[in-house]
Amino acid sequence: MGVVLYFEELARVLGCKVGSAPSCYLGLPLGATFKSPHVWDVVEERFQKRLALWKRQYLSKGGRLTLGGGELQNRPHLVSWSNVCMEKKDKGLGIKNLSSPNMVLLGKWSWRFASENEPFWKLVIIGKYGEEKGGWCFGASKESHGMGLWKAIKNGWLEFGKRVAFKVENGRKVQFWNDRWCGENALKEDFPSLYILASFREAWVALLWDGTREVGHWNLVFTRHNDDWEIKDVEALFRRLNGQVLRRDDEDVMNWWISKKGLFTIKSFYSFLAPCNVREFP
């Protein structure tokens, strides 16, 4: 801006006061290069005056974390989030991870859907989304919007399904290879080579059981004849199946695998999701 002649006289004629525009805005001088470190010295000094002692030390120019005087023994230790969420009895801090309780509460609805027999709310969900996994779980929505709670429950089935086992009665709702029903693991996990050769990998247990004779037997179908080195796996599989008999008049039952009574509890699910591996410091 140029110099205005007779500035004060003009101000008196107009009845105005003479002043100047502010040279600083938000603590910084107007027109200054903000990338210059010297420009920020004023701002830093103001913060140092107004903040508490520990905050002044935190913003010190040295850039060191000086909590507790700066001694090495007073520096805070980094703790992994898994250790923070451990129970105190397991040498953790006992702070709950909010994602785990949320998954547990959603898992409760998965359990209710699978175990309760035809309540009205279940019929509504089945009518809208259908059923999957032999009727233990409702189907996925094809719509890009809506569903809300039930979509979250459906997404949580992957973790929930790892903790369930089945008591086979008629075998119409349990998959022979993919579900946990005969032993601690699914048959496809204990016999992977035979699972690859299976003709019907998603077959129901009832489909592979032949009960037309007085004494029923298993009728497993493979894509080819078993080689000599696979005979041992076949024999081990039939030993596992020995004693398993289907009952046509009874329905299959879902059990909560990590509970002694086989019933779902929020505590058991949360304990299973919580980190339990504690590593001692050397």
C-alpha positions in Angstrom: 0.0 0.0 0.0 1.2 3.5 -0.8 1.4 6.5 1.6 -1.9 8.5 1.9 -1.3 12.2 2.1 -3.2 14.2 4.8 -4.3 11.0 6.4 -5.1 12.5 9.8 -6.9 15.5 8.3 -9.2 13.3 6.3 -9.9 11.2 9.3 -11.0 14.3 11.3 -13.3 15.4 8.4 -14.9 12.0 8.1 -15.1 11.7 11.9 -13.0 8.4 12.0 -10.3 7.2 14.3 -6.8 6.5 13.0 -5.5 3.1 13.7 -3.6 0.2 12.1 -4.5 -3.3 10.9 -3.4 -6.1 13.2 0.0 -7.4 12.4 -0.7 -10.8 13.9 -3.5 -13.4 13.4 -3.9 -16.4 15.7 -0.5 -15.7 17.1 1.4 -15.6 13.8 2.6 -12.5 12.0 0.7 -11.7 8.9 2.6 -12.3 5.7 5.3 -14.4 7.3 6.5 -17.7 5.8 4.8 -20.4 7.9 7.5 -22.9 7.0 10.2 -20.9 8.8 10.9 -22.4 12.3 11.4 -19.0 13.8 7.9 -17.9 13.1 6.6 -20.6 15.5 8.8 -19.6 18.4 6.2 -17.2 19.7 3.4 -19.8 19.5 5.6 -22.3 21.3 6.5 -19.8 24.0 2.8 -19.1 24.7 2.0 -22.7 25.0 4.9 -23.3 27.4 3.6 -20.5 29.6 0.0 -21.7 29.7 0.4 -25.5 29.9 1.1 -27.5 33.1 4.6 -28.5 34.0 4.5 -32.0 32.4 3.0 -30.6 29.2 5.8 -28.0 28.9 8.3 -30.7 29.2 6.5 -32.7 26.6 6.7 -29.8 24.1 10.4 -29.0 24.9 12.6 -28.2 22.0 14.8 -31.2 22.8 12.0 -33.4 21.6 12.4 -35.9 24.5 9.7 -37.4 26.6 10.7 -36.1 30.0 7.9 -37.4 32.2 9.1 -37.9 35.7 12.3 -35.8 35.3 13.7 -37.6 32.3 15.4 -40.4 34.0 15.5 -43.7 32.1 13.8 -45.6 34.9 10.8 -43.3 34.9 10.0 -43.6 31.2 6.7 -45.3 30.5 6.8 -48.8 29.1 5.0 -49.8 25.9 2.5 -52.7 26.4 0.9 -54.6 23.6 -2.9 -54.3 23.3 -3.3 -58.1 23.7 -1.6 -57.8 27.1 -3.7 -54.8 28.1 -6.9 -56.9 27.5 -5.7 -59.9 29.5 -7.3 -60.6 32.8 -5.4 -59.5 35.9 -5.0 -63.1 37.0 -3.1 -63.7 33.7 -0.8 -60.7 34.4 -2.8 -58.3 32.2 -4.4 -55.0 32.9 -8.0 -56.3 32.8 -9.2 -53.7 30.3 -11.9 -55.2 28.1 -11.6 -55.0 24.3 -15.0 -53.6 23.1 -14.9 -55.7 19.9 -15.0 -58.9 21.9 -18.1 -58.2 24.0 -19.8 -57.0 20.8 -19.0 -60.3 19.0 -20.1 -62.3 22.1 -23.5 -60.5 22.2 -24.0 -61.1 18.5 -23.1 -64.7 19.0 -25.9 -65.1 21.5 -28.4 -64.3 18.7 -26.7 -66.9 16.5 -27.2 -69.4 19.3 -30.8 -68.5 19.8 -31.5 -68.8 16.1 -29.9 -72.3 16.0 -31.4 -73.7 19.2 -34.9 -72.2 19.6 -37.7 -74.0 17.8 -39.7 -71.8 15.5 -40.3 -68.6 17.5 -42.2 -65.9 15.7 -39.1 -63.7 15.2 -37.2 -66.6 13.8 -39.9 -67.3 11.2 -39.8 -63.7 10.1 -36.0 -63.8 9.6 -36.3 -67.1 7.7 -39.1 -65.7 5.5 -37.0 -62.7 4.6 -33.4 -64.1 4.3 -33.8 -67.9 4.1 -31.6 -70.5 5.8 -28.1 -71.8 5.4 -25.9 -74.5 6.9 -28.7 -76.9 7.4 -30.9 -74.4 9.1 -28.5 -73.4 11.8 -27.9 -70.0 10.3 -30.0 -67.6 8.2 -29.0 -66.6 4.7 -27.1 -63.5 3.6 -28.9 -60.5 2.3 -28.4 -59.6 -1.4 -29.3 -56.0 -0.8 -26.7 -53.3 -0.4 -28.6 -51.6 2.4 -30.8 -52.5 5.3 -30.5 -55.6 7.5 -28.3 -53.8 10.1 -28.2 -56.0 13.2 -28.8 -59.2 11.3 -26.0 -58.5 8.8 -23.6 -58.1 11.7 -24.8 -61.4 13.3 -24.3 -63.1 9.9 -20.8 -61.7 9.6 -20.0 -63.0 13.1 -21.0 -66.6 12.3 -17.4 -67.4 11.1 -16.0 -67.0 14.7 -19.1 -68.4 16.3 -19.1 -71.5 14.1 -15.6 -72.4 15.2 -16.9 -73.1 18.7 -19.9 -75.3 18.0 -20.1 -79.1 17.6 -23.1 -81.3 16.6 -24.7 -84.3 18.1 -25.8 -86.3 15.1 -29.2 -88.1 15.3 -30.8 -88.3 11.8 -27.8 -86.6 10.2 -29.9 -84.4 7.9 -28.5 -81.0 9.1 -24.9 -81.9 9.7 -22.2 -82.0 7.0 -20.1 -85.1 7.0 -16.7 -83.5 6.2 -17.1 -79.9 7.2 -18.8 -79.9 10.6 -17.4 -81.0 14.0 -19.5 -84.0 15.0 -17.2 -87.0 15.3 -14.1 -86.1 17.3 -12.6 -82.8 18.4 -12.1 -81.6 14.8 -14.0 -81.7 11.6 -13.1 -84.8 9.5 -11.7 -82.7 6.7 -9.1 -81.4 9.1 -8.0 -84.8 10.4 -8.2 -86.5 7.0 -7.3 -83.9 4.4 -6.1 -86.4 1.8 -9.4 -88.2 1.9 -11.3 -85.0 1.9 -9.7 -84.0 -1.4 -10.7 -87.3 -2.9 -14.3 -87.1 -1.6 -16.9 -87.1 -4.4 -19.4 -85.1 -2.2 -17.4 -82.7 0.0 -20.5 -80.9 1.3 -22.6 -84.1 1.7 -24.9 -84.4 4.8 -24.2 -87.3 7.2 -27.5 -88.9 6.3 -26.5 -89.1 2.6 -23.4 -91.2 3.4 -25.2 -93.6 5.8 -26.9 -96.7 4.5 -29.6 -97.9 6.9 -31.5 -100.2 4.5 -30.1 -103.3 6.2 -30.5 -104.5 9.7 -27.1 -103.2 10.6 -26.4 -99.8 9.0 -23.0 -99.0 7.5 -21.2 -96.0 6.0 -21.1 -95.7 2.3 -18.3 -93.2 1.5 -17.7 -92.4 -2.2 -14.3 -91.2 -3.5 -13.3 -90.0 -7.0 -10.9 -92.9 -7.5 -9.7 -96.0 -5.8 -7.5 -95.5 -2.8 -3.8 -96.0 -3.2 -1.8 -98.3 -0.8 -0.5 -95.3 1.2 -4.0 -94.0 1.7 -5.4 -97.3 3.1 -4.2 -96.4 6.6 -6.1 -93.1 6.5 -9.3 -95.0 5.4 -8.9 -97.5 8.2 -8.4 -94.7 10.7 -11.5 -92.9 9.4 -13.7 -96.0 9.8 -12.3 -96.5 13.3 -13.4 -92.9 14.1 -16.9 -93.6 12.7 -17.2 -96.9 14.6 -20.1 -96.7 17.0 -21.8 -93.7 15.2 -25.4 -94.8 14.4 -28.1 -92.6 13.0 -31.6 -92.3 14.4 -34.2 -91.2 11.9 -36.8 -90.1 14.4 -34.6 -87.6 16.3 -33.3 -84.2 15.2 -29.6 -83.2 15.2 -28.5 -80.9 18.0 -26.0 -78.1 18.1 -23.7 -78.0 21.2 -21.5 -75.3 22.5 -18.1 -77.0 22.2 -16.2 -74.9 24.7 -18.8 -75.5 27.5 -18.9 -78.6 29.6 -22.7 -78.7 29.5 -22.8 -77.9 25.8 -24.9 -74.7 26.3 -23.9 -71.3 25.1 -22.8 -68.8 27.8 -21.5 -65.2 27.2 -18.7 -65.8 29.7 -17.3 -68.8 27.9 -17.3 -67.1 24.5 -15.7 -64.0 25.9 -13.0 -66.0 27.7 -12.3 -67.9 24.5 -11.9 -64.7 22.5 -9.7 -63.0 25.2 -6.0 -63.4 24.7 -4.6 -66.0 27.1 -0.9 -66.4 26.0 1.2 -64.5 28.5 4.9 -64.0 27.7 7.2 -63.4 30.6 9.8 -60.7 30.4 13.3 -62.1 30.4 
